[in-house]
Amino acid sequence: MVRLISPILATQFTIFFIFSFFAINLVVGDDGFARTMDKKLFGMKKEKLSHFRLYWHDIVSGRNPSSVAVTAPVNNSLTGFGMIRMIDNPLTMGPELSSKMVGKAQGFYSFASQEGIGLLMAMNFAFMDEKYNGSTITIVGRELVFSEVREMPVVGGSGLFRFGRGYVQARTHWFDPSTKDAIVRYDCYVLHY
């Protein structure tokens, strides 16, 4: 006795194969190495703009600095040209180092100008607080230290800031010329999903 597939089951198989065909076409493109994908597969729904204010503590002095020189300036340059500093700087909610720490600025800055103090900044803001724990934003740009407001691009992110882009504005909150320690206020504007 031969059993026939019920019409409902046949319809379900047909729908399943049609959806499978379209899903495969969304993932596999014609170029071989590149393909167009549906943003929704990555949870990318509505884009949002987030603003947050942080204080970046560049601690150069003392027994436990968060910023250390890995190269010396070229020919004792007055602008520091050629010096590179690796950083693991605290990011806090307020300007006091004792205020709540929400993450670390990890990366480096290099003295990239022979005329004036101009830095190349390349750092991740690695967040450790609450819902942002494990998320990062990446900042790469030029910082003219003695300008009142410095603007640098946010070129990417991870975690909650995946596909992030935007900019930061840096303002010196405090600087000690004898120790070279500094506190910089960062206003971050990030578009993300």
Phi, psi and chi 1 to 4 in degrees:
 res  aa     phi    psi   chi1   chi2   chi3   chi4
   1 MET       -  126.8  175.2 -179.4 -126.9      -
   2 VAL   -96.0  128.6  176.4      -      -      -
   3 ARG   -97.7  136.7  -72.2 -171.6  153.6  168.8
   4 LEU   -92.5  147.7  -63.9  174.1      -      -
   5 ILE   -71.8  133.7  -61.8  175.6      -      -
   6 SER   -64.1  149.7   75.8      -      -      -
   7 PRO   -59.1  -34.0  -19.1   26.1      -      -
   8 ILE   -67.0  -45.4  -65.4  172.5      -      -
   9 LEU   -64.6  -38.5 -168.5   55.8      -      -
  10 ALA   -64.4  -40.4      -      -      -      -
  11 THR   -64.4  -42.5  -56.5      -      -      -
  12 GLN   -62.6  -42.4  -71.1  174.4  -21.3      -
  13 PHE   -63.1  -41.4  -83.1  124.7      -      -
  14 THR   -62.5  -46.7  -56.6      -      -      -
  15 ILE   -62.2  -42.5  -69.4  170.5      -      -
  16 PHE   -59.2  -45.8  171.7   76.8      -      -
  17 PHE   -67.7  -36.4  -74.2  116.9      -      -
  18 ILE   -64.2  -47.6  -70.7  170.4      -      -
  19 PHE   -64.0  -38.0  -81.0  118.2      -      -
  20 SER   -62.7  -42.0  -63.1      -      -      -
  21 PHE   -60.0  -46.8  172.9   76.9      -      -
  22 PHE   -67.2  -37.9  -74.7  115.3      -      -
  23 ALA   -64.5  -41.2      -      -      -      -
  24 ILE   -64.9  -40.2  -70.8  169.7      -      -
  25 ASN   -67.0  -28.1  -79.6  -26.1      -      -
  26 LEU   -69.6  -31.5  -73.7  174.5      -      -
  27 VAL   -92.8  -37.7  174.4      -      -      -
  28 VAL  -101.8  121.6  178.0      -      -      -
  29 GLY   -99.8 -179.0      -      -      -      -
  30 ASP   -87.2  -15.7  -65.4  -28.1      -      -
  31 ASP   -80.2  -13.8  -65.8  -21.5      -      -
  32 GLY    87.8  -47.9      -      -      -      -
  33 PHE  -108.1  -14.1   68.5   92.2      -      -
  34 ALA  -130.8  151.0      -      -      -      -
  35 ARG  -150.5  154.6   59.6 -176.4  175.6 -123.1
  36 THR   -90.6  135.6  -57.7      -      -      -
  37 MET  -126.2  157.0  -58.7 -173.3   71.3      -
  38 ASP   -82.0  125.0 -174.5   -6.3      -      -
  39 LYS   -58.1  -30.7  -66.4 -170.6  -45.6 -174.1
  40 LYS   -66.3  -23.6  -68.4  177.9 -176.6  164.4
  41 LEU   -64.0  -22.0  -69.0  174.0      -      -
  42 PHE  -103.3   11.9  -69.8   93.9      -      -
  43 GLY    74.3   17.4      -      -      -      -
  44 MET   -85.7  101.3  -63.4  168.1   67.2      -
  45 LYS  -103.7 -105.2  -63.5  174.9 -175.9  163.9
  46 LYS   -94.0  132.7 -174.6  176.3  179.9 -174.3
  47 GLU   -76.2  140.6 -166.0  171.4   39.0      -
  48 LYS  -123.9  158.6  -22.4  173.0 -125.9  -88.1
  49 LEU  -112.7  121.3  173.8   64.0      -      -
  50 SER  -110.6  141.4  -67.1      -      -      -
  51 HIS  -122.6  131.2  168.1 -111.1      -      -
  52 PHE  -142.0  149.7   40.9   97.8      -      -
  53 ARG  -114.5  129.0  177.0  171.2  -70.4  165.4
  54 LEU  -133.1  159.4  -55.6  167.8      -      -
  55 TYR  -116.8  125.7  -70.4   85.6      -      -
  56 TRP  -101.5  119.2 -178.2   87.6      -      -
  57 HIS  -105.1  106.8  -61.7  -94.0      -      -
  58 ASP   -94.9   99.4 -163.8   38.4      -      -
  59 ILE  -100.6  105.0  -55.3  164.9      -      -
  60 VAL   -95.7  -31.2  175.5      -      -      -
  61 SER   -97.4  176.4   66.6      -      -      -
  62 GLY    87.6 -176.4      -      -      -      -
  63 ARG   -79.3  -20.8  -68.2  177.9   34.5 -168.8
  64 ASN  -133.1   68.3 -167.9   23.2      -      -
  65 PRO   -68.4  150.5   24.6  -31.0      -      -
  66 SER   -98.5   -3.3   63.9      -      -      -
  67 SER  -134.9  118.7  174.6      -      -      -
  68 VAL  -127.2  141.0  -64.8      -      -      -
  69 ALA   -75.3  132.0      -      -      -      -
  70 VAL  -110.4  -13.5  -66.2      -      -      -
  71 THR  -139.7  155.6   62.8      -      -      -
  72 ALA   -93.5  159.0      -      -      -      -
  73 PRO   -62.3  154.0  -13.8   22.5      -      -
  74 VAL   -74.4  129.2  175.7      -      -      -
  75 ASN    46.3   41.8  -60.5  -34.1      -      -
  76 ASN    52.5   41.0  -66.0  -37.6      -      -
  77 SER   -54.2  136.2  166.6      -      -      -
  78 LEU   -69.4  -22.9  -65.2  176.2      -      -
  79 THR   -93.8   -0.8   65.3      -      -      -
  80 GLY    79.9    7.6      -      -      -      -
  81 PHE   -48.7  126.1 -179.7   66.2      -      -
  82 GLY   100.0  -16.4      -      -      -      -
  83 MET   -75.4  140.7 -175.5 -175.1  -17.3      -
  84 ILE  -124.3  133.7  -61.3  173.1      -      -
  85 ARG  -120.3  126.4  -62.0 -170.1   73.7   84.0
  86 MET   -85.0  141.0  -66.3  -59.0  -62.3      -
  87 ILE  -128.2  147.7   61.8  169.1      -      -
  88 ASP  -140.7   61.5 -171.3   23.2      -      -
  89 ASN   -83.6  136.6  -70.9  -11.3      -      -
  90 PRO   -63.9  142.7  -18.0   28.6      -      -
  91 LEU  -114.3  119.9  -64.7  170.1      -      -
  92 THR  -121.5  163.8   60.7      -      -      -
  93 MET   -71.7  -35.6  -64.2  -84.8  -65.3      -
  94 GLY  -121.2  174.1      -      -      -      -
  95 PRO   -72.2  -17.0   21.1  -28.3      -      -
  96 GLU   -80.0  137.4  -59.0   79.9   22.4      -
  97 LEU   -61.0  -25.7 -172.8   55.1      -      -
  98 SER   -78.8   -8.7   60.6      -      -      -
  99 SER   -71.8  169.6   67.1      -      -      -
 100 LYS   -58.1  125.0 -177.1  177.3 -179.1  179.8
 101 MET   -85.8  127.3 -173.1  166.2   73.3      -
 102 VAL  -109.7   -7.5  -65.6      -      -      -
 103 GLY   174.2 -168.2      -      -      -      -
 104 LYS  -132.8  145.8  -65.6  -79.3 -164.7  105.0
 105 ALA   -96.9  114.0      -      -      -      -
 106 GLN  -120.8  130.8  -62.5  173.2  -34.6      -
 107 GLY   157.3 -135.8      -      -      -      -
 108 PHE  -153.5  161.6   68.6   90.0      -      -
 109 TYR  -135.0  144.4   59.4   86.7      -      -
 110 SER  -124.8  147.7   59.1      -      -      -
 111 PHE   -83.6  106.4  -69.4   74.7      -      -
 112 ALA  -111.9   11.4      -      -      -      -
 113 SER  -124.6  137.4  177.5      -      -      -
 114 GLN   -89.4  -11.3  -65.8 -176.3   53.3      -
 115 GLU  -127.0   94.3  -59.4  157.6    3.0      -
 116 GLY    95.3  173.6      -      -      -      -
 117 ILE   -95.6   99.7  -50.5  -65.6      -      -
 118 GLY  -124.4  125.7      -      -      -      -
 119 LEU  -108.4  150.1  -53.7  178.3      -      -
 120 LEU  -101.1  116.3  164.3   63.0      -      -
 121 MET  -101.3  133.1  -54.3  -73.1  -67.7      -
 122 ALA  -141.5  105.0      -      -      -      -
 123 MET  -152.6  156.0   60.8 -174.6  163.5      -
 124 ASN  -106.2  134.2  -69.4  -48.2      -      -
 125 PHE   -90.1  105.6  -79.1    8.9      -      -
 126 ALA   -97.8  110.8      -      -      -      -
 127 PHE   -85.2  143.7  -62.7  100.4      -      -
 128 MET  -128.2    9.1  -55.2 -178.8  -53.9      -
 129 ASP  -112.1  131.0 -172.1   56.1      -      -
 130 GLU    44.8 -128.6  -62.1  175.4   11.5      -
 131 LYS   -67.9  -18.9   76.1  175.0 -170.8  175.7
 132 TYR   -88.7   -1.2  -61.0  107.6      -      -
 133 ASN   -55.1  123.8 -173.8   26.4      -      -
 134 GLY    91.4   -9.6      -      -      -      -
 135 SER   -88.2  153.1  -62.4      -      -      -
 136 THR  -137.5  157.8   65.8      -      -      -
 137 ILE  -125.0  146.7   62.7  170.1      -      -
 138 THR  -111.5  127.2  -58.3      -      -      -
 139 ILE  -117.8  127.4  -60.5  161.0      -      -
 140 VAL  -137.6  125.9  178.1      -      -      -
 141 GLY   175.7 -176.8      -      -      -      -
 142 ARG   -94.9  135.0  180.0  178.9 -171.8 -136.6
 143 GLU  -126.9  115.2 -178.2  173.3  -10.0      -
 144 LEU   -89.9  101.6  -64.9  174.4      -      -
 145 VAL   -53.4  -38.3  174.3      -      -      -
 146 PHE   -91.2    5.3  -66.5  117.1      -      -
 147 SER   -77.0  145.2  -64.2      -      -      -
 148 GLU   -61.4  -45.8 -176.4  178.6  -15.6      -
 149 VAL  -126.5  128.4  178.4      -      -      -
 150 ARG  -115.0  136.2  -71.2   88.1   68.0 -168.4
 151 GLU  -117.4  132.8 -172.1  172.5  -61.4      -
 152 MET  -135.2  149.0  -66.8  169.2  -79.8      -
 153 PRO   -80.2  146.7   24.7  -29.4      -      -
 154 VAL   -91.0  118.4  170.8      -      -      -
 155 VAL  -103.1   -2.0  -62.1      -      -      -
 156 GLY   172.8 -176.4      -      -      -      -
 157 GLY  -170.0  176.5      -      -      -      -
 158 SER  -141.3  170.3   66.5      -      -      -
 159 GLY    63.5 -127.5      -      -      -      -
 160 LEU   -66.1  -16.3  -70.4  178.2      -      -
 161 PHE  -105.5   19.7  -60.6  113.2      -      -
 162 ARG   -57.6  137.7 -168.7  176.4  -64.0  143.0
 163 PHE    65.6   21.8  -64.6  105.4      -      -
 164 GLY   -71.7  150.6      -      -      -      -
 165 ARG  -156.6  156.4   64.2 -169.0 -167.4  -73.7
 166 GLY   159.7 -145.0      -      -      -      -
 167 TYR  -155.1  163.1   71.0   98.8      -      -
 168 VAL  -124.4  151.9  -61.8      -      -      -
 169 GLN  -117.4  128.8  -70.4 -177.6  -28.1      -
 170 ALA  -110.5  135.7      -      -      -      -
 171 ARG  -134.7  129.8  -67.9  172.6  171.9   83.3
 172 THR   -69.6  122.8  -59.1      -      -      -
 173 HIS   -89.9  -38.1  178.0   77.8      -      -
 174 TRP  -158.6  142.5  173.3   83.8      -      -
 175 PHE  -146.3  134.2  174.7   70.3      -      -
 176 ASP  -107.9  108.2 -176.5  -22.4      -      -
 177 PRO   -63.9  -25.0   -1.5    3.9      -      -
 178 SER   -77.3  -39.8   62.6      -      -      -
 179 THR   -97.0  -19.4   64.7      -      -      -
 180 LYS    72.4    9.5  -52.2  -69.4 -169.8  -97.4
 181 ASP   -70.6  147.7  -68.4  -12.9      -      -
 182 ALA  -146.7  152.7      -      -      -      -
 183 ILE  -123.2  125.1  -59.4  169.9      -      -
 184 VAL  -121.9  130.5  178.4      -      -      -
 185 ARG   -85.6  128.4 -175.9 -179.3   95.1 -170.3
 186 TYR  -113.6  122.6  -85.2   84.7      -      -
 187 ASP  -102.1  117.5  -78.0  -70.2      -      -
 188 CYS  -109.2  131.1  -52.3      -      -      -
 189 TYR  -123.0  112.5  -59.3   88.7      -      -
 190 VAL  -128.4  126.1 -177.9      -      -      -
 191 LEU   -88.6  130.4  -74.6  163.8      -      -
 192 HIS  -157.7  173.2   59.7   99.8      -      -
 193 TYR  -101.9      -  -68.4   92.9      -      -
